[in-house]
């Protein structure tokens, strides 16, 4: 594990190394949102890094936590601890990838923590991320976080997001700028009372986005077994594959 790590490292439910990004404070701010989802839920963690938030959501709430990043250390952590209800899609997402993901799947909660300001087309990336879930939590450098990477892009992003009138969950300290803040913004787009939930992530998404954990299941083979020509939907909840009929053919 690198000496200067970004997130706290969780192994077998225990923090074994501290990162530089105030993970416990940030988790405390978003936890009430997770508690408000009154059923097992699917969480998408874009730019998951070392998986801190996904591991905790899976352990605390039984959530199916889907992590997207391109991080060798995260793959090693998954292989070592074999967490339940966690999926790792090993991919560095582009705007085109986000568009494809939005066409394939939808999630109860989406986390995009300190990641969107790294997209040059941050406006399009933000719009797609906001379409991906019922509750979307975005964190990005604030106006005083002057030593943040891609600070100029972050200023356009925070102005754009603030104009959408999100709920501000808090303003944790920046790891980059002394006394700088990184607002955490909630976009609650739940349109109706919570009913029956999807049980997991679609196998089409797992195959398209390079699922490397769990590694004991051949998802391509399972997808063929589902029989897409029969319009059969197949989803994985982090433990088991479920088959169900859907209205439209998965592509």
C-alpha positions as MATLAB code, in Angstrom:
seq = 'XXXXXXXXXXXXXXXXXXXXXXXXXXXXXXXXXXXXXXXXXXXXXXXXXXXXXXXXXXXXXXXXXXXXXXXXXXXXXXXXXXXXXXXXXXXXXXXXXXXXXXXXXXXXXXXXXXXXXXXXXXXXXXXXXXXXXXXXXXXXXXXXXXXXXXXXXXXXXXXXXXXXXXXXXXXXXXXXXXXXXXXXXXXXXXXXXXXXXXXXXXXXXXXXXXXXXXXXXXXXXXXXXXXXXXXXXXXXXXXXXXXXXXXXXXX';
ca = [
       0.000    0.000    0.000;
       1.425    3.455   -0.903;
       2.679    5.540    2.016;
       0.585    8.626    1.177;
      -2.845    7.058    0.786;
      -6.001    8.953   -0.120;
      -8.680    7.043    1.813;
      -8.643    5.084    5.040;
      -7.979    1.406    4.360;
     -10.593   -1.063    5.558;
      -9.676   -4.734    5.789;
     -12.142   -7.268    7.192;
     -14.266   -4.483    8.659;
     -11.410   -2.731   10.439;
      -9.487    0.430    9.551;
      -5.853   -0.628    9.269;
      -4.400    2.603    7.846;
      -5.469    6.231    7.829;
      -5.762    8.251    4.650;
      -5.653   12.004    4.202;
      -9.277   12.742    3.278;
     -11.261   12.699    6.558;
     -13.216    9.566    5.624;
     -15.008    9.073    8.955;
     -16.220   12.684    8.979;
     -17.496   12.428    5.424;
     -19.213    9.108    6.077;
     -20.969   10.581    9.124;
     -22.381   13.317    6.869;
     -23.773   10.957    4.247;
     -24.896    8.187    6.594;
     -28.322    9.749    7.341;
     -29.067    9.648    3.613;
     -28.262    5.934    3.551;
     -30.449    5.431    6.621;
     -33.356    7.101    4.810;
     -33.473    4.316    2.213;
     -35.800    1.966    4.060;
     -34.915   -1.214    2.205;
     -31.863   -3.023    0.885;
     -30.443   -0.676   -1.708;
     -27.940   -0.397   -4.526;
     -25.141    2.117   -4.130;
     -22.911    3.229   -6.978;
     -19.537    4.626   -5.882;
     -17.875    6.481   -8.787;
     -14.169    6.952   -8.239;
     -14.245    4.574   -5.276;
     -10.477    4.747   -4.661;
      -9.858    2.251   -1.817;
     -13.544    1.496   -1.329;
     -14.009    3.017    2.136;
     -17.561    4.258    1.588;
     -18.726    1.157   -0.264;
     -17.281   -1.237    2.311;
     -18.982    0.666    5.114;
     -22.347    0.905    3.335;
     -22.289   -2.812    2.586;
     -21.376   -3.683    6.190;
     -23.719   -1.201    7.897;
     -26.784   -1.514    5.656;
     -26.416   -4.693    3.631;
     -26.316   -2.532    0.520;
     -25.166   -3.901   -2.799;
     -22.224   -1.539   -3.270;
     -20.863   -1.147   -6.790;
     -17.434    0.484   -6.961;
     -15.954    1.948  -10.140;
     -12.292    2.910  -10.319;
      -8.989    1.797  -11.776;
      -7.080    0.982   -8.626;
      -4.847   -2.066   -8.208;
      -4.842   -1.670   -4.423;
      -8.646   -1.877   -4.329;
      -8.572   -5.114   -6.294;
      -5.998   -6.476   -3.833;
      -8.185   -5.448   -0.870;
     -11.180   -7.243   -2.359;
      -9.145  -10.363   -3.062;
      -7.749  -10.395    0.485;
     -10.856   -9.605    2.521;
     -13.528  -11.005    0.142;
     -16.243   -8.562    1.275;
     -19.863   -9.567    0.835;
     -22.359   -7.510   -1.202;
     -19.553   -5.579   -2.890;
     -18.828   -5.403   -6.623;
     -15.723   -3.866   -8.181;
     -15.838   -2.630  -11.772;
     -12.254   -1.886  -12.731;
     -12.500    0.981  -15.163;
     -11.429    4.588  -15.437;
     -14.707    6.203  -16.452;
     -14.981    8.675  -19.305;
     -18.058   10.724  -20.109;
     -18.909    8.131  -22.756;
     -18.670    5.394  -20.108;
     -21.029    7.308  -17.829;
     -23.486    7.666  -20.697;
     -23.375    3.941  -21.346;
     -23.810    3.158  -17.663;
     -26.864    5.414  -17.478;
     -28.362    3.563  -20.440;
     -27.818    0.202  -18.748;
     -28.666    0.720  -15.089;
     -30.050    2.945  -12.332;
     -29.223    3.073   -8.626;
     -30.826    4.019   -5.328;
     -27.801    6.025   -4.155;
     -24.889    7.417   -6.160;
     -21.667    8.734   -4.652;
     -19.374   10.975   -6.692;
     -16.949   12.235   -4.091;
     -14.159   14.524   -5.295;
     -14.201   13.096   -8.794;
     -16.339   15.195  -11.176;
     -13.959   18.178  -11.257;
     -11.388   15.935  -12.934;
     -13.580   15.671  -16.044;
     -12.819   18.369  -18.605;
     -16.455   18.133  -19.710;
     -17.599   18.317  -16.106;
     -21.032   19.728  -16.976;
     -21.949   16.702  -19.087;
     -20.433   14.342  -16.516;
     -22.455   15.988  -13.732;
     -25.692   15.803  -15.717;
     -25.219   12.094  -16.365;
     -24.303   11.334  -12.763;
     -27.415   13.154  -11.588;
     -29.490   10.924  -13.868;
     -27.987    7.724  -12.483;
     -29.707    7.612   -9.105;
     -32.601    8.587   -6.878;
     -30.258   10.130   -4.337;
     -26.985   11.536   -5.604;
     -24.253   12.824   -3.294;
     -21.538   14.914   -4.919;
     -18.500   16.374   -3.207;
     -16.180   18.792   -4.932;
     -13.604   21.454   -4.019;
     -15.114   24.711   -2.793;
     -14.221   28.244   -3.788;
     -11.472   28.464   -1.149;
      -9.812   25.130   -1.966;
      -7.202   26.828   -4.125;
      -4.596   24.040   -4.052;
      -7.030   21.385   -5.261;
      -6.136   19.583   -8.471;
      -8.112   21.009  -11.407;
      -9.221   23.932   -9.240;
     -10.359   26.018  -12.239;
     -12.666   23.227  -13.413;
     -13.940   22.763   -9.872;
     -15.073   26.399   -9.697;
     -17.327   26.028  -12.706;
     -18.667   22.777  -11.303;
     -19.504   24.111   -7.827;
     -21.253   27.119   -9.344;
     -23.279   24.873  -11.645;
     -24.248   22.439   -8.899;
     -25.132   25.181   -6.409;
     -27.574   26.673   -8.914;
     -29.523   23.385   -8.796;
     -30.384   24.028   -5.124;
     -29.006   20.876   -3.525;
     -29.091   20.204    0.186;
     -25.684   20.888    1.716;
     -24.850   17.957    3.997;
     -21.703   19.620    5.279;
     -18.398   21.152    4.301;
     -15.573   18.831    5.315;
     -12.050   20.170    5.296;
      -9.912   19.823    2.199;
      -6.808   17.671    2.326;
      -5.142   19.945   -0.231;
      -5.655   23.486    1.099;
      -5.324   24.568    4.746;
      -8.715   25.911    5.867;
     -10.219   24.983    2.487;
     -13.610   23.275    2.342;
     -15.145   20.625    0.111;
     -18.952   20.882    0.203;
     -20.940   17.646    0.172;
     -24.180   18.127   -1.772;
     -27.286   15.929   -1.794;
     -29.612   15.819   -4.787;
     -32.723   13.930   -3.652;
     -34.643   12.956   -6.757;
     -36.923   10.323   -5.241;
     -40.190   10.655   -7.121;
     -42.449    8.172   -5.327;
     -42.721    6.121   -2.121;
     -40.210    3.328   -1.970;
     -41.595    0.099   -3.312;
     -40.080   -3.120   -4.519;
     -36.420   -2.633   -5.342;
     -34.159   -4.063   -7.963;
     -32.213   -6.803   -6.225;
     -28.826   -5.838   -7.614;
     -26.826   -4.749  -10.620;
     -27.573   -6.043  -14.097;
     -25.224   -8.634  -15.518;
     -25.026   -6.576  -18.695;
     -23.421   -3.799  -16.632;
     -20.971   -6.170  -14.977;
     -19.809   -7.506  -18.329;
     -19.632   -4.098  -20.022;
     -17.629   -2.487  -17.209;
     -14.989   -5.133  -16.489;
     -16.126   -6.668  -13.215;
     -13.055   -8.027  -11.410;
     -14.695   -8.735   -8.049;
     -16.281  -11.086   -7.249;
     -13.871  -13.083   -9.381;
     -15.338  -16.536   -8.740;
     -18.254  -16.052  -11.155;
     -18.039  -16.056  -14.943;
     -20.561  -13.281  -15.590;
     -20.263  -13.593  -19.362;
     -21.264  -17.239  -19.135;
     -24.085  -16.429  -16.725;
     -25.340  -13.721  -19.057;
     -25.509  -16.201  -21.920;
     -27.374  -18.588  -19.633;
     -29.945  -15.902  -18.909;
     -31.002  -16.000  -22.557;
     -31.375  -12.388  -23.629;
     -33.388  -13.469  -26.652;
     -36.079  -14.443  -24.144;
     -36.018  -10.945  -22.636;
     -34.838  -12.397  -19.341;
     -33.322   -9.972  -16.862;
     -30.419  -11.133  -14.745;
     -29.134   -9.208  -11.753;
     -26.415   -9.844   -9.191;
     -26.894   -8.674   -5.601;
     -23.298   -9.142   -4.499;
     -24.004  -12.715   -3.423;
     -26.373  -14.424   -5.841;
     -27.673  -14.089   -9.390;
     -31.411  -13.577   -9.789;
     -33.433  -14.158  -12.948;
     -36.602  -12.245  -13.714;
     -38.671  -11.161  -16.672;
     -38.302   -7.576  -17.828;
     -40.320   -5.469  -20.205;
     -37.527   -4.541  -22.558;
     -34.602   -6.463  -23.970;
     -31.291   -5.704  -22.310;
     -28.616   -4.506  -24.696;
];
